[in-house]
Amino acid sequence: MAGASRWADDEADKAEDARRKKEKEEKKRQKLAKQQAEQEATARAQQESSDRPAKRRKLSASPEVENAKPAERKLLRFEAGGWGPCRHVNNFETLNQIEEGSYGWVSRARESSTGEIVALKKVKMDYKEDGFPITALREISMLQKARHAHIVDLREVVMGDSFDEVVLVMEFLEHDLKTLQDNMADPFGESEVKLLLRQLTSAVSFLHTNHILHRDLKTSNILLNNRGVLKIADFGMARFIPPPHAPLTQLVVTLWYRAPELLLGATEYDTSVDIWSLGCIFGELLHGNPILPGANEVEQLSTIFRVCGLPSEKSWPGFWRLPNAKSLKVPRDRETRISPLREALGLHSRTTNTGAGLLEELLALNPESRPDADQVLRHAYFKESPKPIAPEMFPTFPSKAGLEKRRKRSPHAPRRGDAPALAGKDIDFSNIFAGREDEQKGAGFRLRVG
């Protein structure tokens, strides 16, 4: 029998056997504990299922219940618009004619039942064979949807004796900005300009937020009442913003307020055309007169380039690809260093650097460089001094639309050849102080000096 190996270690082998045996027993114990836990979970689930009530059996109703009438349910009812006959125009008494526009006659009238003063706009039916004018349809549709504090309110539509006599009843405001500025000796103050511009911009922001393009913003379409509240009117050219790359007509916006991309034949445009018009109105409020008056489209473009600078590929990428830009003789390599707008309009004496900067942003040649209406409302121009005047403090003027006239009682200057009225005349002033003895006498006062 061979002897034990000299490298054998009996004590170590025994310790290793004991460790392995202990691990085997620990695994058996864990396995048993796991089986017991699974058995307990299964028993608990069976117990819960046995405690659940059985499914109820549907019982037939008694004859009394079947014959009973169901309780009446109360439905919520909401006021909704509906179709109804239009009132006749005879419910209004015409007071005076205000003006004749491109798409209708506007007059001032009084409602017979309430005595309220309103404005009536009779739709022109120049092309009756083409049906109802699309401009009137657009105006009615837009004004019904554009309910805002600074947009004129359409009250109703009334009819005359025939179907081609359609009249829009709107709220009456005393002035339009164009007529008012024409009759003013001096332009508005800067605090007044800020109030008017902020109200106008808030209305433009509302229109653009609701996907509406006005496309004819100008001072004659902006109304003002004697409480300092401005409102946009005349939505004959307005329309909803179409999907991207949808062609639009380029013959929109009155010439003096028309954006350069429209003059160059662009058929795809967006809200930036209204922002350009907003800049023209802002400049007109500061200057007192239209800032870009052109006799025709060619002269209008020339005036724009003279005041706002020449376009370049850097300042207006894609300018040369517009349909009418190919016929212009403008140096392509010319770089406009600074916009000449401030010097051309003399803005240094009419507004601050911040105001002039805002006007330059609004009248940027590149449509993508113009701010949107919300950005204009947040501009620093409205935060610096002088602040916008309160509407209640806005000055009042006689209303030309309301046939009001300012009373002037100031004396005239002396004219050549007039003789002094007091020359060679004896005039008795003794009766001026007659009867002063009967007046109540007071203690008076004495001024003490020293």
C-alpha positions in Angstrom: 0.0 0.0 0.0 1.5 3.2 -1.0 2.1 5.8 1.7 0.5 9.2 1.8 1.9 11.9 -0.4 4.3 14.2 1.2 2.5 17.2 -0.4 -0.8 16.1 1.1 -2.4 18.4 3.7 -5.1 16.6 5.6 -6.2 19.6 7.6 -6.7 21.8 4.6 -8.7 19.0 2.8 -11.0 18.6 5.7 -11.6 22.4 5.9 -12.4 22.5 2.2 -14.8 19.6 2.5 -16.6 21.3 5.4 -16.9 24.5 3.4 -18.4 22.7 0.3 -20.8 20.8 2.5 -21.9 24.0 4.2 -22.5 25.7 0.8 -24.6 22.8 -0.4 -26.8 22.9 2.7 -27.3 26.7 2.3 -28.4 26.2 -1.3 -30.9 23.5 -0.2 -32.2 25.9 2.5 -32.7 28.8 0.0 -34.4 26.5 -2.5 -36.8 25.2 0.2 -37.6 28.8 1.3 -38.3 29.8 -2.3 -40.7 26.9 -2.8 -42.5 27.7 0.5 -42.9 31.4 -0.7 -44.4 30.3 -4.0 -46.8 28.0 -2.3 -47.9 30.7 0.1 -48.5 33.1 -2.8 -50.6 30.6 -4.7 -52.7 29.9 -1.6 -53.2 33.6 -1.1 -54.4 34.1 -4.7 -56.8 31.2 -4.4 -58.2 32.7 -1.2 -58.8 36.1 -2.8 -60.5 34.5 -5.8 -62.8 32.5 -3.5 -63.8 35.7 -1.5 -64.8 37.6 -4.7 -68.6 37.7 -5.1 -70.2 35.7 -7.8 -71.5 37.4 -11.0 -74.9 38.8 -10.5 -77.8 37.3 -12.5 -79.8 39.8 -14.5 -83.4 39.8 -13.3 -86.4 40.9 -15.3 -88.1 44.1 -14.2 -91.5 44.0 -12.5 -94.5 45.1 -14.5 -94.7 48.4 -12.5 -91.1 49.3 -13.3 -91.6 48.5 -17.0 -94.6 50.7 -17.3 -93.0 53.6 -15.4 -92.1 56.7 -17.5 -88.4 57.7 -17.6 -87.5 60.8 -15.8 -87.2 63.9 -18.0 -83.6 65.0 -18.5 -82.6 68.7 -18.5 -80.3 69.6 -21.4 -77.9 72.5 -21.3 -78.8 75.0 -24.0 -76.4 77.6 -25.4 -77.1 80.8 -27.4 -76.1 80.3 -31.0 -76.3 82.4 -34.1 -78.9 81.7 -36.6 -80.4 82.8 -39.9 -82.9 85.6 -39.8 -84.2 88.4 -42.0 -82.1 91.6 -42.4 -83.5 94.8 -41.1 -84.4 97.6 -43.6 -82.2 100.6 -44.0 -85.1 102.8 -43.2 -84.4 102.0 -39.5 -81.6 104.5 -39.9 -81.8 108.3 -40.6 -78.9 109.5 -42.7 -77.4 112.7 -41.3 -74.6 113.5 -43.8 -72.3 111.9 -46.3 -68.7 111.3 -45.1 -66.8 110.0 -48.2 -66.9 107.8 -51.2 -64.4 105.0 -51.2 -63.3 102.4 -53.8 -65.9 99.9 -52.7 -68.7 101.9 -51.1 -70.2 105.1 -49.9 -69.8 105.9 -46.2 -72.3 108.1 -44.3 -73.2 109.1 -40.8 -76.6 108.0 -39.6 -78.8 107.8 -36.5 -80.7 104.6 -35.5 -84.3 105.6 -35.1 -85.1 103.3 -32.2 -82.2 104.1 -30.0 -80.8 107.4 -31.2 -77.3 105.9 -31.5 -75.0 107.4 -34.1 -73.5 104.8 -36.5 -71.7 104.7 -39.8 -73.4 103.2 -42.9 -71.3 101.8 -45.7 -73.3 101.1 -48.8 -71.7 98.5 -51.0 -71.0 99.5 -54.6 -72.5 97.1 -57.2 -70.5 98.2 -60.2 -70.3 94.7 -61.7 -73.7 93.2 -60.8 -73.4 90.6 -63.6 -70.5 89.1 -61.7 -72.6 88.6 -58.5 -72.0 90.0 -55.1 -68.7 91.8 -54.8 -65.9 89.6 -53.4 -64.5 92.7 -51.5 -67.7 93.1 -49.6 -67.9 89.4 -48.8 -64.3 89.5 -47.5 -65.0 92.6 -45.4 -68.1 91.1 -43.8 -66.4 87.7 -43.2 -63.3 89.3 -41.7 -65.1 91.8 -39.5 -67.3 89.0 -38.0 -64.2 87.1 -37.0 -61.9 90.0 -36.0 -63.4 91.2 -32.7 -60.8 93.4 -31.1 -60.7 96.6 -29.2 -58.8 98.3 -32.0 -60.7 97.0 -35.0 -63.9 98.6 -36.1 -67.1 96.8 -34.9 -69.5 95.5 -37.6 -73.0 95.7 -36.0 -75.2 94.3 -38.7 -76.0 94.1 -42.4 -79.2 95.8 -43.6 -81.0 95.8 -46.9 -82.7 98.4 -49.0 -85.7 98.0 -51.4 -83.7 95.9 -53.9 -81.2 93.1 -53.6 -78.4 95.3 -54.9 -78.8 97.7 -52.0 -76.6 96.2 -49.2 -75.5 98.4 -46.3 -73.0 97.6 -43.6 -73.8 99.1 -40.2 -70.6 99.9 -38.2 -69.7 101.9 -35.2 -69.0 105.6 -35.8 -65.7 107.2 -35.0 -65.1 110.9 -35.4 -61.9 111.0 -37.4 -59.7 109.2 -39.8 -55.9 109.8 -39.4 -55.4 111.1 -42.9 -58.1 113.9 -42.7 -57.0 114.7 -39.2 -53.4 115.2 -40.0 -54.2 117.2 -43.1 -56.0 119.7 -40.9 -53.4 119.8 -38.2 -50.9 122.7 -38.1 -48.2 120.5 -36.5 -47.7 116.7 -36.3 -48.5 114.7 -33.3 -46.2 114.8 -30.3 -44.0 111.7 -29.7 -46.1 110.5 -26.7 -49.2 110.7 -28.8 -47.4 108.9 -31.7 -46.4 106.1 -29.3 -50.0 105.6 -28.2 -51.4 105.5 -31.7 -48.6 103.2 -32.9 -49.0 100.8 -30.0 -52.8 100.5 -30.5 -52.3 100.0 -34.3 -49.6 97.4 -33.7 -51.8 95.5 -31.2 -54.6 95.2 -33.8 -52.1 94.1 -36.5 -50.8 91.5 -34.1 -54.3 90.2 -33.5 -55.0 89.9 -37.2 -51.7 88.0 -37.9 -52.2 85.7 -34.9 -55.6 84.8 -36.4 -54.0 84.3 -39.9 -55.5 87.4 -41.4 -53.7 89.7 -43.9 -55.1 93.2 -44.1 -53.2 94.2 -47.2 -54.4 97.9 -47.2 -53.1 99.6 -44.1 -53.0 103.3 -44.6 -53.9 106.4 -42.6 -57.3 106.9 -44.4 -58.3 103.4 -43.2 -57.4 104.1 -39.6 -60.2 105.7 -37.5 -59.9 107.6 -34.2 -62.5 108.7 -31.7 -62.4 111.6 -29.3 -61.4 109.3 -26.4 -58.0 108.5 -27.9 -59.0 105.0 -29.2 -57.7 104.0 -32.6 -59.4 101.3 -34.8 -58.6 99.7 -38.2 -61.3 99.7 -40.8 -61.8 98.8 -44.5 -61.2 95.1 -44.9 -62.0 94.9 -48.6 -58.6 93.6 -49.5 -58.1 91.4 -46.4 -57.9 87.6 -46.7 -56.8 84.6 -44.7 -53.1 83.6 -44.9 -52.9 80.8 -47.5 -50.6 77.7 -47.3 -46.9 78.1 -48.1 -46.0 78.8 -51.8 -49.7 79.5 -52.7 -49.8 82.3 -55.3 -51.3 85.6 -54.3 -52.2 88.8 -56.3 -49.5 91.4 -56.3 -51.9 94.3 -56.9 -52.7 95.0 -53.3 -52.0 97.9 -50.8 -52.3 101.5 -51.8 -49.2 102.6 -53.7 -47.6 104.9 -51.0 -47.8 102.0 -48.5 -46.9 99.1 -50.8 -43.9 97.0 -49.9 -41.0 96.8 -52.4 -41.4 93.0 -53.0 -44.9 93.7 -54.2 -43.7 96.4 -56.6 -41.1 93.9 -57.9 -43.8 91.4 -58.8 -43.7 88.9 -55.9 -46.7 86.5 -55.8 -45.6 84.8 -52.6 -45.6 87.0 -49.5 -46.7 87.0 -45.9 -47.4 89.3 -43.0 -44.3 91.4 -43.7 -46.3 93.4 -46.3 -48.5 94.7 -43.4 -45.4 95.5 -41.4 -44.0 97.6 -44.2 -47.3 99.6 -44.3 -47.1 99.9 -40.5 -43.6 101.5 -40.9 -45.0 103.9 -43.5 -47.7 105.0 -41.1 -45.2 105.3 -38.2 -43.1 107.6 -40.4 -46.1 109.6 -41.4 -47.2 110.2 -37.8 -43.7 111.5 -37.0 -43.3 113.6 -40.1 -46.8 114.8 -40.6 -46.9 113.9 -44.3 -46.6 110.6 -46.3 -42.9 109.7 -46.4 -42.9 107.7 -49.6 -45.2 109.5 -52.1 -44.7 108.1 -55.6 -46.7 109.1 -58.7 -46.4 105.6 -60.2 -44.8 102.2 -59.5 -41.5 103.2 -61.0 -41.3 106.4 -59.1 -42.4 104.6 -56.0 -39.5 102.2 -56.2 -37.1 105.1 -56.8 -38.4 106.9 -53.8 -38.1 103.8 -51.6 -34.5 103.2 -52.8 -33.6 106.9 -52.2 -35.0 106.9 -48.6 -34.2 103.3 -47.6 -31.0 102.6 -49.6 -30.2 100.4 -52.5 -30.7 96.6 -52.2 -27.8 94.2 -52.6 -27.3 90.4 -52.6 -26.0 90.7 -49.0 -28.8 92.8 -47.6 -31.6 91.1 -49.6 -30.7 87.7 -50.9 -32.7 86.6 -53.9 -33.7 90.2 -54.8 -32.6 89.7 -58.4 -34.8 86.7 -58.9 -38.1 88.7 -58.5 -39.9 89.1 -61.8 -39.6 92.9 -62.1 -36.1 93.2 -60.7 -34.4 92.0 -63.9 -35.3 95.2 -65.7 -33.8 97.4 -63.0 -30.5 99.1 -63.5 -29.0 98.9 -60.1 -25.3 98.2 -59.5 -25.1 94.7 -58.0 -21.8 95.3 -56.3 -22.9 98.4 -54.4 -23.0 98.0 -50.6 -25.1 100.4 -48.7 -23.1 101.3 -45.6 -25.9 103.1 -43.6 -29.5 103.5 -44.4 -30.1 107.2 -45.5 -33.6 107.1 -43.9 -32.7 109.2 -40.9 -31.2 112.0 -43.0 -33.9 111.8 -45.7 -36.7 112.2 -43.2 -34.9 114.4 -40.7 -35.6 112.0 -37.9 -33.0 113.5 -35.6 -35.4 116.3 -34.7 -38.6 114.2 -34.6 -37.7 111.2 -32.5 -35.0 109.5 -30.5 -32.3 107.1 -31.8 -34.5 104.2 -30.6 -37.5 105.4 -32.5 -35.4 105.9 -35.7 -34.0 102.4 -35.3 -37.5 101.0 -35.0 -38.5 102.8 -38.2 -35.5 101.4 -40.0 -36.4 97.9 -38.9 -40.0 98.3 -40.1 -38.8 99.7 -43.5 -36.2 97.0 -44.1 -36.0 96.1 -47.8 -35.6 92.4 -47.1 -39.0 91.1 -45.9 -37.3 88.5 -43.7 -35.5 91.3 -41.8 -38.7 93.1 -40.7 -39.9 92.3 -37.2 -43.3 90.8 -36.5 -46.0 92.7 -34.7 -45.3 91.1 -31.3 -41.7 92.1 -31.5 -42.7 95.7 -32.3 -44.9 95.8 -29.2 -41.9 94.6 -27.1 -39.6 97.2 -28.6 -37.6 99.5 -26.3 -39.1 102.6 -28.0 -42.3 102.2 -26.0 -40.4 102.0 -22.7 -38.2 105.1 -23.0 -39.3 108.6 -22.1 -41.6 110.1 -23.1 -44.0 107.3 -22.3 -47.2 106.8 -24.4 -49.9 109.2 -23.3 -53.0 107.9 -21.6 -56.0 107.6 -24.0 -58.0 109.8 -21.7 -55.4 112.6 -22.0 -55.3 112.5 -25.8 -56.3 115.8 -27.4 -59.6 116.2 -29.0 -60.3 117.8 -32.4 -63.4 118.9 -34.3 -64.9 116.0 -36.3 -65.1 116.7 -40.1 -67.2 113.6 -40.5 -69.5 114.9 -37.8 -69.7 118.3 -39.4 -68.1 119.9 -36.4 -66.1 123.2 -36.8 -63.6 124.8 -34.5 -64.7 128.2 -33.3 -62.1 130.8 -33.9 -62.6 134.1 -32.1 -59.0 135.4 -32.2 -58.6 138.9 -33.6 -57.0 139.5 -37.0 -53.6 141.1 -37.5 -53.6 144.8 -38.5 -53.9 145.3 -42.2 -52.3 147.9 -44.2 -54.2 151.2 -44.3 -56.2 150.6 -41.1 -56.4 153.6 -38.8 -56.1 153.2 -35.0 -59.6 152.8 -33.5 -59.0 155.2 -30.6 -57.5 158.0 -32.7 -59.2 161.3 -32.2 -62.1 159.9 -30.1 -63.2 160.8 -26.6 -64.2 157.7 -24.7 -65.6 157.8 -21.2 -64.3 155.0 -18.9 -66.0 156.5 -15.8 -68.9 154.0 -15.8 -66.6 151.0 -15.6 -66.3 151.4 -11.8 -69.8 152.8 -11.2 -71.6 151.2 -8.2 -68.5 149.9 -6.5 -69.5 151.8 -3.4 -72.4 149.4 -2.8 -70.1 146.3 -2.8 -69.4 144.5 0.4 -66.2 145.7 1.9 -63.8 143.3 3.6 -61.0 143.8 6.0 -58.4 143.4 3.2 -54.8 142.8 4.0 -51.6 144.8 4.5 -48.3 143.7 3.1 -45.7 144.2 5.7 -42.1 144.7 4.5 -39.0 144.5 6.7 
